[in-house]
Amino acid sequence: MEFSALPDDFYRQLAQDALAGKSLDDDQALTILTSPYVELLPLLQAAFRVRSHYFGRGVQMQILNNVQNGHCSEDCNYCAQAVNSTAAIQEYRMKDEEAILAEARQAHLSGAYRYCLVLSGRAPSDKRLHHLTHIVQRLKADFPMEVCLSAGLIDQQMAEALKKVGLDRYNHNLNTSESHYGGICTTHTYQDRVATLQAARNAGLEVCSGLIIGLGEEPWEVVTVAKELKRLGARSVPVNFYVHIEGSRLVPPPPLTPEQCLRTLCLFRFLLPDTEIRAAGGREKNLRSLEALALYPANSLFAEGYLNTSGNSSAQTVRMIIDAGFHVLEK
């Protein structure tokens, strides 16, 4: 069968429409994700035109601190920390405050633009929230980094308390589409997650929210999540690539390919042209030798580690960024 590539005008129009603020329709979005006639390099170059317009060649490097691991009441079946998981993870309660500050210092010295605190669990108690606001105050006073917090479901009052002490962003990922959500979690709903993001935004916090691809979702569901994140005003979108940890309850779907991952990053760049797009968890394992190409649509990366999987060191990440012709942004 003779291969018939899409014309150059297809890629040129994608970039022009994104720069003009014209959103993709569903057919265009699905073409990007699924068409065998889309060529990867022209698609990446078109995404780079948009990325370059808004962000140049700068890359925000972010370091995540898994402040509490395990001890979670939720049954998210993709997660090694879920209440129904048998994964052999190292469980621990919330880290000591001084340890969190010491790790923040190391993150700053490693070149982190943003320091992300992540806690397992459904929602913070009043006592936990008070402790977190104190830690955020200390972080903002001691280090010239932005601070992002991910601590589960929060309401308007909680969000306002966090904003008051200087928190920059609140993270709560949608993870997948509303139609697929019941298949990955039953202890809370998709709408619970949406309500948390709305509370954060209403309090004046920047919203960080993304998804995990590779959970068995359909391509159209990926498009749905991207459009919902745009509606919710997410200014930072981590695109995670599923890595199965033995003992997690999710039956592993077919593995992702590097091309699937890169097409998804391009889709998000076209749909959310001026938004920080992060090649996040699972980047190294799923992109493999094509990892550096993620920088053409994405302007942000995690370094060091994730929740229960390791990542490239800060030094390795910085070297990749520089070798690819980009530069690390400093706060």
C-alpha positions in Angstrom: 0.0 0.0 0.0 1.4 3.4 -1.0 2.0 5.8 1.9 0.3 9.2 1.4 1.6 11.8 3.9 -0.4 14.8 4.8 0.7 18.0 3.0 2.9 20.6 4.5 0.0 23.0 4.7 -1.6 20.7 7.4 1.2 21.3 9.8 1.6 25.0 8.9 -2.1 25.5 9.6 -2.0 23.8 13.0 0.7 26.3 14.1 -1.0 29.3 12.5 -4.4 28.5 14.1 -2.8 28.0 17.5 -1.0 31.3 17.4 -4.2 33.0 16.2 -6.1 31.6 19.2 -8.3 29.3 17.0 -8.9 26.0 18.7 -8.6 22.7 17.1 -11.8 20.9 16.2 -12.3 17.3 17.3 -11.4 15.9 13.9 -8.1 17.7 13.7 -7.3 16.7 17.3 -7.9 13.0 16.5 -5.9 13.2 13.3 -2.9 14.4 15.4 -3.3 11.5 17.8 -4.2 8.6 15.4 -3.7 9.3 11.7 -1.1 7.0 10.1 -0.5 9.9 7.6 0.8 12.3 10.2 4.6 12.5 10.1 6.2 13.0 13.5 9.0 15.5 12.6 6.8 18.1 10.8 4.3 17.8 13.6 7.0 18.5 16.2 8.3 21.4 14.2 4.8 22.9 14.0 4.4 22.5 17.8 7.8 24.1 18.3 6.7 27.2 16.4 3.9 27.7 19.0 6.1 26.8 22.0 8.9 29.1 20.7 6.5 32.0 20.3 5.4 31.9 24.0 8.4 30.4 25.7 11.4 30.6 23.5 13.9 27.9 24.2 13.6 28.1 28.0 12.8 25.0 30.0 11.4 25.1 33.5 12.9 22.3 35.6 10.8 21.2 38.5 11.7 18.9 41.4 9.0 16.9 43.2 9.2 16.0 46.9 7.1 13.0 47.7 6.4 14.2 51.2 4.1 11.3 52.3 4.0 7.9 50.7 1.2 5.3 51.0 -1.4 5.4 53.9 -4.0 6.4 51.3 -7.7 5.8 51.6 -8.4 6.1 47.9 -8.6 3.2 45.4 -7.2 4.8 42.2 -6.2 1.5 40.6 -3.3 2.9 38.6 -1.5 4.0 41.8 0.9 2.0 43.9 -0.2 3.9 47.0 -3.9 3.0 46.6 -5.7 1.4 49.5 -6.2 -1.8 47.4 -2.6 -1.9 46.1 -0.2 -4.7 47.0 2.8 -2.9 45.5 6.0 -3.2 47.6 6.5 0.5 48.2 8.2 2.2 51.1 5.4 3.7 53.1 6.0 6.7 55.4 4.1 9.4 57.2 4.7 13.0 56.4 8.4 14.0 56.4 9.8 16.2 59.1 9.6 19.9 58.4 13.4 20.4 58.5 13.9 17.5 56.1 11.5 19.2 53.7 13.4 22.5 54.0 16.7 20.7 53.5 15.5 19.0 50.4 14.2 22.3 49.1 17.6 23.8 49.5 19.1 21.0 47.4 16.4 21.4 44.8 17.2 25.1 44.6 21.0 24.4 44.2 20.1 21.8 41.5 18.4 24.6 39.4 14.8 23.9 40.2 12.4 26.6 39.0 9.6 25.2 41.1 9.5 22.9 44.1 6.4 20.6 44.2 5.2 19.1 47.5 3.0 16.0 47.1 1.1 14.1 49.8 -0.9 11.0 49.5 -4.4 10.8 51.0 -8.0 12.0 50.2 -7.8 15.5 51.7 -5.8 17.4 54.4 -7.3 17.7 57.9 -7.4 21.1 59.6 -4.3 20.2 61.5 -2.5 19.1 58.4 -3.5 22.2 56.5 -2.2 24.4 59.3 1.1 22.6 59.2 1.3 22.9 55.4 0.7 26.6 55.5 3.6 27.0 57.9 5.9 25.0 55.7 4.9 27.0 52.6 5.6 30.3 54.5 9.1 29.1 55.3 9.8 27.9 51.8 8.7 31.2 50.3 10.8 33.1 52.8 14.0 31.0 52.3 14.2 30.2 48.6 13.6 32.0 45.3 11.6 29.2 43.9 7.9 28.9 43.1 6.1 26.4 45.3 3.3 24.0 44.2 1.3 21.8 46.5 -0.6 18.6 45.8 -2.5 17.4 48.9 -5.8 16.0 47.6 -9.2 17.5 47.6 -9.6 21.0 49.1 -12.4 23.5 49.4 -12.6 27.2 49.0 -11.6 28.0 52.6 -8.6 25.7 52.4 -7.5 27.2 49.1 -7.8 30.8 50.5 -5.6 29.8 53.5 -2.9 28.5 51.1 -3.1 31.5 48.9 -2.7 33.8 51.9 0.7 32.3 52.9 2.1 32.7 49.4 1.5 29.3 47.7 1.9 29.8 43.9 0.1 26.8 42.5 -2.2 24.0 43.6 -1.9 20.7 41.7 -4.8 18.2 41.3 -4.7 16.1 38.2 -7.9 15.1 36.4 -5.9 12.0 35.3 -8.5 10.9 32.7 -11.8 11.8 31.2 -15.1 11.9 33.1 -16.4 9.0 31.0 -13.4 6.8 31.9 -13.1 7.9 35.6 -15.3 5.3 37.1 -13.1 2.6 35.6 -10.0 3.8 37.5 -11.4 5.1 40.9 -14.6 4.6 43.0 -13.8 6.4 46.3 -14.1 9.9 44.8 -15.5 11.3 41.6 -14.2 13.2 38.6 -16.5 16.1 39.7 -14.7 16.1 43.1 -11.5 16.8 41.3 -13.1 19.5 39.2 -14.5 21.2 42.3 -11.0 21.3 43.9 -9.5 23.0 40.8 -12.4 25.5 40.8 -11.8 26.3 44.5 -8.1 26.8 43.9 -8.7 29.1 40.9 -11.4 31.1 42.7 -8.9 31.7 45.6 -6.4 33.2 43.1 -4.0 30.2 43.0 -2.6 29.1 39.7 -4.1 25.7 38.7 -1.8 22.8 37.8 -3.7 19.9 36.4 -3.0 17.2 33.9 -3.6 13.6 33.0 -2.0 10.2 32.7 -2.1 8.6 29.2 -1.9 4.9 28.9 -4.7 4.0 31.3 -6.8 2.3 28.6 -8.5 5.5 27.5 -9.7 6.2 24.0 -8.0 8.9 21.9 -11.1 11.0 22.0 -11.0 11.0 25.8 -7.6 12.5 25.7 -9.0 15.3 23.6 -11.9 15.8 26.1 -9.5 16.1 29.0 -7.3 18.7 27.1 -10.4 20.8 26.4 -11.7 20.5 30.0 -8.3 21.7 31.3 -8.5 24.7 29.0 -12.0 25.5 30.3 -10.8 25.2 33.9 -8.0 27.7 33.2 -5.1 25.3 34.0 -1.8 27.3 33.6 0.4 24.2 34.1 -0.4 20.9 32.5 1.7 17.8 33.4 1.3 15.1 30.8 2.2 11.8 32.6 2.9 8.5 30.8 1.7 5.4 32.6 4.3 3.2 34.2 2.9 0.0 35.8 4.2 -0.9 39.2 3.6 -4.5 40.1 0.9 -4.8 42.7 -1.2 -1.9 41.3 -4.7 -3.0 40.5 -4.9 -1.7 37.0 -4.6 -4.4 34.4 -1.7 -3.1 32.3 -3.0 -1.7 29.0 -0.8 -2.1 25.8 2.5 -0.2 26.4 2.8 3.4 25.0 5.2 4.1 22.1 7.4 7.2 22.0 5.4 8.4 19.1 2.2 8.3 21.0 3.7 10.3 23.8 5.1 12.9 21.5 1.8 13.2 19.5 0.0 13.8 22.8 2.4 16.5 23.8 1.9 18.2 20.5 -1.9 18.0 20.8 -1.7 19.8 24.2 0.6 22.5 22.7 -1.9 23.2 19.9 -4.9 23.2 22.2 -3.2 25.1 25.1 -0.7 27.3 23.2 0.4 29.6 26.0 0.2 27.1 28.8 3.1 25.4 30.6 3.1 21.9 29.2 5.2 19.5 31.2 6.6 16.1 30.1 6.1 14.6 33.4 6.0 11.1 35.1 7.1 8.2 33.0 8.9 10.4 30.5 12.2 8.5 30.6 10.7 5.0 30.4 8.2 5.7 27.6 10.0 8.2 25.4 13.3 6.3 25.7 15.8 7.4 23.0 13.4 10.1 21.8 13.2 11.9 25.2 14.8 15.1 24.0 12.2 15.6 21.3 9.7 16.3 24.1 11.2 19.7 24.4 9.8 20.8 21.1 6.2 20.9 22.3 6.9 20.9 26.1 8.5 23.7 28.0 8.8 22.0 31.4 10.3 18.8 32.8 10.5 17.0 36.1 13.9 16.0 37.3 15.1 13.5 40.0 12.0 11.3 40.7 8.3 11.0 40.8 6.1 9.3 43.4 7.2 5.7 43.3 9.4 5.7 40.3 12.8 7.2 39.8 13.7 9.7 37.1 16.9 11.2 35.6 19.1 13.2 37.9 19.1 17.0 37.7 22.5 16.9 36.1 21.3 14.4 33.5 18.2 16.5 32.8 20.2 19.7 32.5 22.7 18.0 30.1 19.8 16.8 27.9 18.3 20.3 27.8 21.5 21.9 26.8 22.5 19.2 24.3 19.1 19.7 22.5 19.8 23.4 22.1 17.6 24.7 24.9 18.4 26.3 28.3 17.2 26.0 31.8 15.2 28.9 33.2 16.3 30.3 36.5 13.9 31.9 38.9 
